[in-house]
Amino acid sequence: MRSPHGERLARLSQAIDELSAHGLAGLPPDLLAERVEHIFTLVEGIDPESARRRTRRAVIEN
């Protein structure tokens, strides 16, 4: 039985592997953006501080 943290890492690893398997050139831009956003969401679930940094960065850029 995996810990919740281990399960999150496994999902993140799987998402990265799936994106890598399709290759960046083979995906339409909207699907690529969707998958990258999903990966960021998984990272933020593992490291909530990264979500706060990302939000601050978006506010500064706008």
C-alpha atoms as a printed R data frame, in Angstrom:
   type eleno elety resid chain resno      x      y       z
1  ATOM     1    CA   MET     A     1  0.000  0.000   0.000
2  ATOM     2    CA   ARG     A     2  1.396  3.378  -1.002
3  ATOM     3    CA   SER     A     3  1.200  6.521   1.021
4  ATOM     4    CA   PRO     A     4 -0.901  9.377  -0.371
5  ATOM     5    CA   HIS     A     5  2.361 11.180  -1.183
6  ATOM     6    CA   GLY     A     6  3.667  8.112  -3.024
7  ATOM     7    CA   GLU     A     7  0.441  7.850  -5.017
8  ATOM     8    CA   ARG     A     8  0.708 11.504  -6.043
9  ATOM     9    CA   LEU     A     9  4.297 10.997  -7.160
10 ATOM    10    CA   ALA     A    10  3.275  7.928  -9.157
11 ATOM    11    CA   ARG     A    11  0.505  9.904 -10.928
12 ATOM    12    CA   LEU     A    12  2.950 12.718 -11.677
13 ATOM    13    CA   SER     A    13  5.497 10.280 -13.064
14 ATOM    14    CA   GLN     A    14  2.842  8.628 -15.223
15 ATOM    15    CA   ALA     A    15  1.636 11.976 -16.598
16 ATOM    16    CA   ILE     A    16  5.196 12.984 -17.497
17 ATOM    17    CA   ASP     A    17  5.860  9.607 -19.114
18 ATOM    18    CA   GLU     A    18  2.662  9.853 -21.171
19 ATOM    19    CA   LEU     A    19  3.535 13.343 -22.375
20 ATOM    20    CA   SER     A    20  7.047 12.198 -23.242
21 ATOM    21    CA   ALA     A    21  5.754  9.152 -25.113
22 ATOM    22    CA   HIS     A    22  3.596 11.302 -27.384
23 ATOM    23    CA   GLY     A    23  6.379 13.755 -28.057
24 ATOM    24    CA   LEU     A    24  5.898 17.481 -28.052
25 ATOM    25    CA   ALA     A    25  5.676 17.776 -31.825
26 ATOM    26    CA   GLY     A    26  2.917 15.178 -32.127
27 ATOM    27    CA   LEU     A    27  0.340 16.942 -29.953
28 ATOM    28    CA   PRO     A    28 -1.931 19.786 -31.001
29 ATOM    29    CA   PRO     A    29 -1.138 22.957 -29.013
30 ATOM    30    CA   ASP     A    30 -4.395 22.872 -27.038
31 ATOM    31    CA   LEU     A    31 -3.864 19.268 -25.950
32 ATOM    32    CA   LEU     A    32 -0.230 19.982 -25.072
33 ATOM    33    CA   ALA     A    33 -1.304 22.945 -22.923
34 ATOM    34    CA   GLU     A    34 -3.948 20.793 -21.227
35 ATOM    35    CA   ARG     A    35 -1.436 18.080 -20.367
36 ATOM    36    CA   VAL     A    36  1.171 20.542 -19.085
37 ATOM    37    CA   GLU     A    37 -1.497 22.216 -16.935
38 ATOM    38    CA   HIS     A    38 -2.426 18.783 -15.555
39 ATOM    39    CA   ILE     A    39  1.219 18.170 -14.646
40 ATOM    40    CA   PHE     A    40  1.395 21.545 -12.866
41 ATOM    41    CA   THR     A    41 -1.761 20.621 -10.939
42 ATOM    42    CA   LEU     A    42 -0.180 17.336  -9.852
43 ATOM    43    CA   VAL     A    43  3.001 19.145  -8.757
44 ATOM    44    CA   GLU     A    44  0.937 21.631  -6.767
45 ATOM    45    CA   GLY     A    45 -0.807 18.726  -5.015
46 ATOM    46    CA   ILE     A    46  2.578 17.439  -3.899
47 ATOM    47    CA   ASP     A    47  4.077 20.859  -3.128
48 ATOM    48    CA   PRO     A    48  1.390 23.413  -2.192
49 ATOM    49    CA   GLU     A    49  4.046 26.127  -1.886
50 ATOM    50    CA   SER     A    50  4.642 25.838  -5.640
51 ATOM    51    CA   ALA     A    51  0.991 26.794  -6.187
52 ATOM    52    CA   ARG     A    52  1.451 29.930  -4.096
53 ATOM    53    CA   ARG     A    53  4.604 30.862  -6.013
54 ATOM    54    CA   ARG     A    54  2.870 30.251  -9.329
55 ATOM    55    CA   THR     A    55 -0.075 32.435  -8.302
56 ATOM    56    CA   ARG     A    56  2.224 35.246  -7.183
57 ATOM    57    CA   ARG     A    57  4.160 35.017 -10.446
58 ATOM    58    CA   ALA     A    58  0.942 35.251 -12.486
59 ATOM    59    CA   VAL     A    59 -0.153 38.358 -10.566
60 ATOM    60    CA   ILE     A    60  3.226 40.025 -11.079
61 ATOM    61    CA   GLU     A    61  3.227 39.243 -14.811
62 ATOM    62    CA   ASN     A    62 -0.249 40.729 -15.287
